[in-house]
Amino acid sequence: MNRRNLLKASMALAAYGSVSASGLYAARALAAAADGEIEHFDFAELQAHAKKLAGKGYVSNKQVLPPVLADMTPLQFNAIRYDPNHSLWKDVHGQLDVHFFHVGMGFKTPVRMYSVDPQNKQAREVHFRHDLFNYESSGIDKNLVKGDLGFAGFKLFKAPEIAINDVVSFLGASYFRAVDSNKQYGLSARGLAIDSYAKRQEEFPDFTKFWFETPDKNATRFVVYALLDSPSATGAYRFDIDCQAGQVVMEIDAHINARTDIQQLGISPMTSMFSCGTHERRMCDTIHPQIHDSDRLSMWRGNGEWICRPLNNPAKPQFSAFADTDPKGFGLVQSDHEFSSYQDTVVWYSRRPSLWVEPITAWGEGEVSLLELPTTGETMDNIVVFWTPKTPVKAGDSMNYGYKLFLSPLPPVSTPLAQVHATRSGMGGFLEGWAPGEHYPKTWARRFAVDFNGGGLDRLPEGTGIEPIVTVTHGKVQDFNILVLPDIKGYRVTFDWVPDSDSVEPVEMRMFIRTGDRTLSETWMYQYFPPAPDRRKYP
């Protein structure tokens, strides 16, 4: 499988409907949807099984689907509805429930689902069967769908919107998503990333089995276990999922085993889309001022420094690595939730959640890795972020990573200093207020404007001297301006970048503001791509 085929299939996720099975506390409930033989299950045994599996050769369980399913359109796939009368915990009559996805299109790997009684650790498989789904609106003849095909994934529901609006979805490879208070899916998390930017072809591990602990009637948290499998690794995962009113919080315990040497292991990966924004207008020739699921990578480093790195839609793939030791957190942020910034009434970018990772075990030395791919539109995810351990991963290695994921409008933590509010870029070489005047500037330059607010900037005494500290990897910066922005209770720093050579290598920029010896803001980091020398001119 390759990235683009997987993403095409995943486009069906947003509109797909419901699923089901039954409670596990009584024989009557066991017989409803969980119809397999009784098996013993606990997480320690799953960890041991995953480790043993890593010592064996990989065997793909991808199946050949009948043409009626393999050739489905996204509309047909979305139209196959799970019958909510068969939901997994319908007989519990509680706060939580589970629905499953039908296999089809690019979702060919059968995912096995199990219902678990947490009291006696008994589990039974929920097998695929026709009566779990409604095919009427899909145009699919269910009589052509034969055998136990398994499921493609699942959705989670929580009262008061059980069987109405799902809050978490697992579908495709090891991808999963969740909504926040805005009730809009956006970027995706993943169980594991392998060789996303390496000499070998990227690998997409699969969650192949899930176990769901049947909750008490008044329970408000999901507990889900998963087995991960791929040619290079296996894994045993525990998800404790808390679907709160304003956010979804997942506590994840991941035990990973390497089958082979792995060039680039990605822990807690996340995938998003950035087509264009306030600083990157190359692909914004539409009626929409901005098009993105996320606009920045935010990092809270182990040494306490906060970094804001605006995202790009580059002309060619770009990979950036930010070395760290025991990071306090990182994530992809959708910082702007104003409708006017997007003018979008179809997919609602103004409602997209942010995703924040908080390590809860010591992650040691490594780097936050950022992969930015070119995209011509909004239908393909082109941003990947993950943690890469410094120590090379060898066949036979086992690793444990504990972390929390927060899917919410903004991350749950922020710097006490001023934050980057927005980044803008455009023509330089002229005085502000004279753009560009009666004639174009004689000297080509690129202007950057970085807005800061918060952190008490609005309470600084009048006349406080603010100094921007800027470094660039090549070229030079000049023509600084510091402007008061009352509307955001902050300041704007503008400067021009001027080339000092014909190099078209990316310019790595870094800036923060201070007064005297006192740092006032988080660190802004940016990657600028200079045009070719023959394009560094105005009309």
C-alpha positions as CSV (number, residue, x, y, z in Angstrom):
1,M,0.0,0.0,0.0
2,N,1.2,3.5,-0.7
3,R,0.3,6.8,1.0
4,R,-1.9,8.2,-1.7
5,N,-4.0,5.1,-2.2
6,L,-4.5,4.8,1.5
7,L,-5.5,8.5,1.8
8,K,-8.0,8.1,-1.1
9,A,-9.7,5.3,0.7
10,S,-9.7,7.2,4.0
11,M,-11.6,10.1,2.4
12,A,-14.7,7.9,3.0
13,L,-14.3,8.1,6.7
14,A,-16.1,11.4,7.4
15,A,-19.5,10.4,6.3
16,Y,-19.7,6.7,7.3
17,G,-22.4,5.5,9.7
18,S,-23.0,3.1,12.6
19,V,-22.3,-0.5,13.9
20,S,-22.8,-3.0,16.7
21,A,-22.6,-6.1,19.0
22,S,-23.6,-6.8,22.6
23,G,-22.8,-6.7,26.2
24,L,-20.7,-9.5,27.8
25,Y,-22.0,-9.8,31.3
26,A,-24.6,-12.5,30.7
27,A,-24.9,-15.5,28.4
28,R,-27.8,-13.8,26.7
29,A,-25.7,-10.8,25.9
30,L,-22.8,-13.0,24.8
31,A,-25.0,-14.7,22.2
32,A,-26.2,-11.5,20.6
33,A,-23.3,-10.2,18.4
34,A,-20.2,-11.7,20.1
35,D,-20.8,-15.2,18.7
36,G,-17.3,-16.7,18.8
37,E,-15.8,-19.2,21.1
38,I,-14.9,-18.1,24.6
39,E,-11.2,-17.2,24.9
40,H,-9.1,-15.9,27.7
41,F,-7.7,-12.3,27.3
42,D,-5.5,-10.0,29.2
43,F,-3.1,-7.3,28.2
44,A,0.0,-9.0,29.5
45,E,-0.8,-12.0,27.3
46,L,-1.3,-9.7,24.3
47,Q,2.1,-8.1,24.9
48,A,3.7,-11.6,25.0
49,H,1.9,-12.7,21.9
50,A,3.0,-9.6,20.0
51,K,6.6,-10.1,21.0
52,K,6.4,-13.8,19.9
53,L,4.8,-12.8,16.7
54,A,7.8,-10.4,15.9
55,G,10.1,-13.4,16.0
56,K,8.2,-15.0,13.1
57,G,8.0,-14.0,9.5
58,Y,5.3,-11.6,8.5
59,V,2.2,-13.0,6.9
60,S,-0.2,-10.5,5.3
61,N,-3.9,-11.2,6.0
62,K,-5.1,-8.8,3.3
63,Q,-8.0,-10.5,1.5
64,V,-9.2,-10.4,-2.1
65,L,-12.6,-8.8,-1.9
66,P,-15.4,-9.7,-4.3
67,P,-15.7,-7.1,-7.1
68,V,-19.0,-5.8,-5.7
69,L,-17.0,-4.5,-2.6
70,A,-13.6,-3.8,-4.1
71,D,-15.1,-1.6,-6.9
72,M,-17.4,0.4,-4.7
73,T,-17.4,4.1,-5.0
74,P,-17.0,6.3,-1.8
75,L,-20.8,7.1,-2.0
76,Q,-21.7,3.4,-2.0
77,F,-19.2,2.7,0.8
78,N,-20.8,5.5,2.9
79,A,-24.3,4.2,2.2
80,I,-23.7,0.8,3.8
81,R,-25.1,1.5,7.2
82,Y,-24.6,-0.4,10.4
83,D,-27.8,-1.3,12.1
84,P,-27.8,0.5,15.5
85,N,-30.1,-2.2,16.9
86,H,-27.0,-4.5,16.9
87,S,-24.6,-2.1,18.5
88,L,-22.0,-3.7,20.7
89,W,-23.3,-2.6,24.0
90,K,-27.0,-2.0,23.2
91,D,-28.0,-4.4,26.0
92,V,-25.9,-2.5,28.6
93,H,-28.2,0.6,28.2
94,G,-25.3,2.7,29.3
95,Q,-23.3,5.8,28.3
96,L,-21.1,4.2,25.7
97,D,-21.4,2.2,22.5
98,V,-19.5,0.8,19.5
99,H,-20.3,0.5,15.8
100,F,-18.2,-1.2,13.1
101,F,-17.2,-0.4,9.5
102,H,-17.9,-2.6,6.6
103,V,-14.9,-3.7,4.4
104,G,-14.7,-2.4,0.9
105,M,-12.8,-0.1,-1.5
106,G,-9.2,0.2,-0.2
107,F,-10.1,-1.3,3.2
108,K,-9.3,-4.9,2.4
109,T,-7.6,-6.1,5.6
110,P,-10.1,-7.9,7.8
111,V,-9.9,-6.5,11.3
112,R,-11.1,-8.9,14.0
113,M,-13.3,-7.5,16.8
114,Y,-13.7,-9.1,20.3
115,S,-15.9,-8.3,23.2
116,V,-14.2,-8.7,26.6
117,D,-15.7,-9.2,30.1
118,P,-13.1,-7.3,32.3
119,Q,-14.3,-9.2,35.4
120,N,-13.5,-12.8,34.3
121,K,-11.3,-11.8,31.3
122,Q,-13.3,-13.8,28.9
123,A,-13.5,-12.7,25.3
124,R,-15.6,-13.7,22.3
125,E,-15.2,-12.6,18.7
126,V,-17.8,-10.6,16.9
127,H,-18.1,-12.2,13.4
128,F,-19.2,-10.3,10.3
129,R,-22.7,-11.2,9.0
130,H,-25.2,-9.6,6.7
131,D,-27.8,-8.7,9.3
132,L,-25.5,-6.3,11.0
133,F,-25.7,-3.9,8.1
134,N,-28.2,-2.1,6.0
135,Y,-27.4,-2.2,2.2
136,E,-30.6,-0.7,0.8
137,S,-29.2,2.8,-0.1
138,S,-25.9,1.5,-1.4
139,G,-27.1,-0.4,-4.5
140,I,-25.0,-3.4,-3.3
141,D,-26.5,-6.9,-3.6
142,K,-25.8,-8.4,-0.2
143,N,-26.2,-11.8,-1.6
144,L,-22.9,-11.3,-3.5
145,V,-21.2,-10.6,-0.2
146,K,-20.2,-14.0,1.2
147,G,-18.1,-15.4,4.0
148,D,-16.7,-13.9,7.2
149,L,-15.0,-10.8,5.8
150,G,-14.2,-9.2,9.1
151,F,-14.6,-5.5,9.6
152,A,-12.7,-2.5,8.4
153,G,-12.7,-0.5,11.7
154,F,-15.0,0.9,14.3
155,K,-16.6,4.1,15.7
156,L,-17.2,5.1,19.3
157,F,-20.4,6.8,20.5
158,K,-21.2,8.5,23.8
159,A,-24.4,9.6,25.4
160,P,-26.4,11.7,24.8
161,E,-25.7,11.2,21.1
162,I,-25.4,7.4,21.0
163,A,-26.0,6.1,17.4
164,I,-26.3,9.8,16.2
165,N,-22.8,11.4,16.2
166,D,-19.7,9.4,16.7
167,V,-16.8,10.9,18.6
168,V,-13.9,8.5,17.7
169,S,-13.1,6.5,14.6
170,F,-10.5,3.9,13.8
171,L,-10.3,3.1,10.0
172,G,-7.5,2.1,7.7
173,A,-4.1,0.8,8.7
174,S,-3.4,2.2,12.2
175,Y,-5.2,5.5,11.6
176,F,-7.7,7.0,14.1
177,R,-9.4,10.3,14.6
178,A,-11.6,12.1,17.1
179,V,-13.8,15.2,17.3
180,D,-13.8,17.9,19.9
181,S,-16.6,20.3,21.0
182,N,-16.9,21.5,17.4
183,K,-18.0,18.0,16.2
184,Q,-15.8,18.0,13.2
185,Y,-13.2,15.4,12.2
186,G,-9.8,16.7,11.0
187,L,-6.3,15.4,11.3
188,S,-5.5,11.8,12.1
189,A,-3.4,10.0,14.7
190,R,-1.7,6.7,13.9
191,G,-0.5,3.7,15.9
192,L,3.0,3.6,14.3
193,A,4.9,5.1,11.4
194,I,7.8,3.2,9.6
195,D,10.2,4.8,7.1
196,S,8.0,7.8,6.3
197,Y,11.0,9.6,4.9
198,A,13.7,6.9,4.3
199,K,15.4,5.1,1.5
200,R,13.0,2.2,1.8
201,Q,9.3,2.4,0.8
202,E,7.1,3.7,3.6
203,E,5.3,1.0,5.6
204,F,1.8,1.3,7.0
205,P,1.3,-1.1,10.0
206,D,-2.2,-2.4,10.5
207,F,-4.2,-2.8,13.6
208,T,-5.5,-6.3,12.9
209,K,-7.4,-7.1,16.1
210,F,-9.3,-5.1,18.7
211,W,-10.7,-6.1,22.1
212,F,-13.4,-3.9,23.8
213,E,-13.9,-4.0,27.6
214,T,-17.6,-4.1,28.2
215,P,-18.3,-1.1,30.5
216,D,-20.6,-0.8,33.5
217,K,-23.8,1.1,32.8
218,N,-22.5,4.3,34.3
219,A,-19.0,4.1,32.8
220,T,-17.8,7.1,30.8
221,R,-14.4,5.8,29.5
222,F,-13.7,3.3,26.8
223,V,-10.9,0.7,27.2
224,V,-9.8,-0.8,24.0
225,Y,-6.8,-3.1,23.2
226,A,-5.2,-3.6,19.8
227,L,-2.7,-5.9,18.1
228,L,-0.5,-4.2,15.5
229,D,1.3,-6.1,12.7
230,S,3.5,-5.2,9.8
231,P,6.5,-6.6,7.9
232,S,8.9,-4.7,10.2
233,A,7.1,-4.5,13.6
234,T,4.4,-5.8,15.9
235,G,2.7,-4.0,18.8
236,A,0.3,-4.4,21.7
237,Y,-1.7,-1.3,22.5
238,R,-4.0,-0.2,25.3
239,F,-6.3,2.8,24.7
240,D,-8.1,4.5,27.6
241,I,-10.4,6.9,25.9
242,D,-12.2,9.7,27.7
243,C,-14.7,11.5,25.5
244,Q,-15.2,14.8,27.4
245,A,-17.6,17.6,26.5
246,G,-14.9,19.8,25.0
247,Q,-12.2,17.3,24.0
248,V,-11.2,13.7,23.7
249,V,-8.3,12.5,25.8
250,M,-6.6,9.1,25.1
251,E,-4.1,7.5,27.3
252,I,-2.0,5.1,25.3
253,D,0.3,2.3,26.4
254,A,2.2,1.1,23.4
255,H,4.6,-2.0,23.4
256,I,6.4,-2.2,20.1
257,N,8.6,-5.1,18.8
258,A,10.9,-4.9,15.8
259,R,10.9,-7.8,13.3
260,T,13.7,-6.2,11.3
261,D,16.1,-3.3,11.5
262,I,14.1,-0.1,11.1
263,Q,15.7,2.9,9.6
264,Q,13.1,5.4,10.8
265,L,10.6,4.5,13.5
266,G,7.8,7.0,14.1
267,I,6.2,7.1,17.6
268,S,2.8,8.7,18.1
269,P,2.6,9.8,14.5
270,M,0.0,12.3,13.2
271,T,-1.1,13.2,9.7
272,S,-2.7,16.4,8.5
273,M,-3.2,18.7,5.5
274,F,-1.8,22.1,4.8
275,S,-2.5,23.5,1.3
276,C,-2.3,27.3,1.9
277,G,-2.4,29.9,4.7
278,T,-1.5,33.4,5.6
279,H,2.2,32.9,4.9
280,E,1.9,30.4,2.0
281,R,-0.3,31.5,-0.9
282,R,1.1,29.4,-3.7
283,M,-1.9,27.1,-3.9
284,C,-4.6,29.5,-2.7
285,D,-6.2,30.5,-6.1
286,T,-9.7,29.7,-4.9
287,I,-12.4,31.6,-3.1
288,H,-11.0,30.4,0.2
289,P,-8.4,32.6,2.0
290,Q,-6.9,29.5,3.8
291,I,-7.2,25.8,3.3
292,H,-5.7,23.6,6.0
293,D,-6.5,21.1,8.8
294,S,-3.5,22.4,10.8
295,D,-1.4,25.6,10.5
296,R,1.6,24.9,12.8
297,L,3.7,22.4,14.6
298,S,4.0,23.4,18.3
299,M,6.7,21.9,20.5
300,W,7.4,22.1,24.2
301,R,11.0,21.0,24.5
302,G,12.5,19.0,27.3
303,N,14.5,22.2,28.3
304,G,11.3,24.2,28.6
305,E,11.6,26.1,25.4
306,W,8.4,26.6,23.3
307,I,8.6,26.5,19.5
308,C,6.1,27.5,16.9
309,R,6.9,26.2,13.4
310,P,4.3,27.3,10.7
311,L,3.6,24.6,8.2
312,N,4.4,24.7,4.5
313,N,3.1,23.3,1.2
314,P,6.6,22.9,-0.4
315,A,7.3,22.5,-4.1
316,K,9.2,19.3,-3.3
317,P,9.3,17.0,-0.2
318,Q,10.9,18.5,2.8
319,F,12.0,16.8,6.0
320,S,12.9,18.6,9.2
321,A,14.1,17.2,12.5
322,F,14.1,18.9,15.9
323,A,16.4,17.2,18.3
324,D,15.3,16.9,21.9
325,T,15.5,14.9,25.1
326,D,12.4,13.8,27.0
327,P,10.0,16.3,25.2
328,K,7.2,17.7,27.3
329,G,4.8,17.7,24.4
330,F,4.3,18.4,20.7
331,G,1.4,18.5,18.3
332,L,-0.2,19.9,15.2
333,V,-2.4,22.9,15.9
334,Q,-5.3,24.5,14.2
335,S,-4.9,27.9,15.9
336,D,-7.4,29.9,13.9
337,H,-11.1,29.0,14.4
338,E,-12.7,32.0,12.7
339,F,-15.0,31.3,9.8
340,S,-13.9,34.4,8.0
341,S,-10.3,33.0,7.8
342,Y,-11.5,30.1,5.6
343,Q,-15.0,31.0,4.1
344,D,-15.7,27.3,4.0
345,T,-19.2,25.9,4.4
346,V,-18.6,22.3,3.2
347,V,-15.7,20.8,5.2
348,W,-15.5,23.6,7.9
349,Y,-11.8,24.1,8.4
350,S,-12.7,26.6,11.1
351,R,-14.0,23.7,13.2
352,R,-11.0,21.3,12.9
353,P,-9.4,20.0,16.1
354,S,-5.7,20.2,17.2
355,L,-3.8,17.2,18.3
356,W,-1.3,17.3,21.2
357,V,1.0,14.5,22.5
358,E,2.0,14.5,26.1
359,P,4.6,11.8,27.0
360,I,4.0,10.1,30.3
361,T,7.1,7.9,30.3
362,A,10.7,8.9,29.7
363,W,11.2,9.0,25.9
364,G,14.9,9.8,26.1
365,E,16.9,11.3,23.3
366,G,15.5,11.6,19.8
367,E,13.8,14.1,17.5
368,V,10.4,15.5,16.6
369,S,10.3,14.7,12.8
370,L,8.3,16.8,10.4
371,L,7.6,15.7,6.8
372,E,6.0,18.2,4.4
373,L,4.9,17.0,1.0
374,P,3.6,19.0,-2.0
375,T,-0.1,18.9,-2.5
376,T,-2.2,20.6,-5.2
377,G,-5.4,20.6,-3.1
378,E,-7.2,19.7,0.1
379,T,-8.0,16.0,-0.6
380,M,-4.6,14.6,0.2
381,D,-2.9,14.8,3.6
382,N,0.7,16.2,3.1
383,I,1.9,16.7,6.7
384,V,3.4,14.0,8.9
385,V,4.8,14.5,12.4
386,F,6.2,11.8,14.8
387,W,8.9,11.2,17.4
388,T,12.0,9.3,16.3
389,P,14.2,7.7,19.0
390,K,17.9,8.5,18.6
391,T,19.0,4.9,19.2
392,P,18.8,2.8,16.0
393,V,16.1,0.2,16.1
394,K,17.4,-3.3,15.5
395,A,15.6,-6.6,14.9
396,G,14.5,-8.1,18.2
397,D,14.3,-4.8,20.0
398,S,11.3,-4.1,22.2
399,M,10.2,-0.7,23.3
400,N,7.5,0.8,25.5
401,Y,6.0,4.3,25.0
402,G,3.3,5.8,27.2
403,Y,1.6,9.0,26.2
404,K,-1.6,11.0,26.2
405,L,-3.3,12.4,23.1
406,F,-5.5,15.5,23.4
407,L,-7.9,16.2,20.5
408,S,-9.3,19.7,21.3
409,P,-9.7,23.1,19.6
410,L,-6.3,24.1,21.1
411,P,-3.7,22.2,23.1
412,P,-4.4,21.7,26.8
413,V,-1.1,23.6,27.7
414,S,0.5,26.7,26.4
415,T,3.5,28.8,27.1
416,P,3.3,31.6,29.7
417,L,5.2,33.8,27.3
418,A,3.7,35.5,24.2
419,Q,2.7,33.2,21.4
420,V,2.9,33.5,17.7
421,H,-0.5,34.6,16.6
422,A,0.1,34.6,12.8
423,T,2.8,34.6,10.2
424,R,2.6,36.5,6.9
425,S,4.9,36.8,3.9
426,G,5.0,38.9,0.8
427,M,6.8,41.4,-1.3
428,G,9.6,43.4,0.5
429,G,11.9,46.3,-0.3
430,F,9.5,49.1,0.4
431,L,8.3,51.2,3.4
432,E,5.2,49.9,5.2
433,G,2.2,52.0,3.9
434,W,3.8,52.4,0.4
435,A,3.0,49.0,-1.1
436,P,4.6,49.2,-3.6
437,G,4.2,53.0,-4.2
438,E,4.3,54.4,-7.7
439,H,6.9,51.9,-8.8
440,Y,8.2,48.6,-7.7
441,P,11.2,48.5,-5.4
442,K,14.6,48.5,-7.1
443,T,16.0,45.6,-4.9
444,W,14.2,42.3,-4.6
445,A,13.4,41.2,-1.0
446,R,11.0,39.0,0.8
447,R,9.1,40.5,3.7
448,F,7.9,38.5,6.8
449,A,5.5,39.7,9.4
450,V,5.1,37.8,12.7
451,D,2.4,38.7,15.1
452,F,2.8,38.0,18.8
453,N,0.2,38.2,21.6
454,G,-0.5,37.0,25.1
455,G,2.1,36.5,27.8
456,G,1.4,40.0,29.2
457,L,2.5,41.9,26.1
458,D,-0.5,44.2,26.5
459,R,0.6,45.1,30.1
460,L,4.1,46.2,29.2
461,P,4.8,49.8,30.3
462,E,4.6,52.4,27.6
463,G,7.9,52.9,26.0
464,T,9.2,49.4,26.7
465,G,11.9,48.6,24.2
466,I,11.1,45.3,22.3
467,E,14.0,43.7,20.4
468,P,13.6,40.9,17.8
469,I,16.4,38.4,17.8
470,V,16.5,36.8,14.4
471,T,18.9,34.3,12.9
472,V,19.0,32.8,9.3
473,T,21.1,30.1,7.8
474,H,21.9,32.2,4.7
475,G,21.1,35.6,3.3
476,K,20.6,38.6,5.5
477,V,17.8,40.3,7.4
478,Q,17.2,44.0,7.4
479,D,14.5,46.8,7.7
480,F,13.0,45.8,11.0
481,N,9.8,47.3,12.2
482,I,7.9,46.7,15.5
483,L,4.3,47.7,15.4
484,V,1.6,47.8,18.1
485,L,-1.5,45.7,17.2
486,P,-4.3,46.8,19.6
487,D,-6.8,44.4,18.0
488,I,-4.9,41.3,19.2
489,K,-3.3,43.1,22.2
490,G,0.1,42.4,20.9
491,Y,2.9,43.3,18.5
492,R,3.9,42.7,14.9
493,V,7.6,42.3,13.9
494,T,8.4,42.8,10.2
495,F,11.7,42.3,8.4
496,D,13.0,41.7,5.0
497,W,15.2,38.7,3.9
498,V,17.7,39.6,1.2
499,P,19.8,36.9,-0.6
500,D,23.6,37.1,-0.5
501,S,24.1,34.3,-3.0
502,D,22.4,32.4,-5.8
503,S,21.6,29.5,-3.4
504,V,18.0,28.1,-3.5
505,E,18.5,26.0,-0.5
506,P,15.8,26.5,2.2
507,V,16.4,29.3,4.6
508,E,15.9,28.2,8.2
509,M,14.7,31.3,10.2
510,R,14.5,31.6,13.9
511,M,13.2,34.5,16.0
512,F,12.0,35.5,19.4
513,I,11.4,38.9,21.1
514,R,12.9,40.2,24.3
515,T,13.2,43.3,26.3
516,G,16.7,43.7,27.9
517,D,17.6,40.2,29.1
518,R,14.0,39.1,29.5
519,T,12.6,36.8,26.9
520,L,9.0,37.8,26.0
521,S,7.9,35.1,23.5
522,E,8.1,31.5,22.3
523,T,10.5,30.8,19.5
524,W,9.2,31.2,15.9
525,M,10.9,28.9,13.4
526,Y,10.2,29.1,9.7
527,Q,11.5,27.5,6.5
528,Y,11.6,29.8,3.5
529,F,12.3,28.6,-0.1
530,P,14.0,31.3,-2.1
531,P,13.2,31.5,-5.8
532,A,15.8,30.9,-8.5
533,P,18.1,33.9,-9.1
534,D,16.4,34.8,-12.4
535,R,13.1,35.2,-10.6
536,R,14.3,37.6,-8.0
537,K,13.0,40.7,-9.7
538,Y,9.8,42.8,-9.9
539,P,8.0,43.8,-13.1
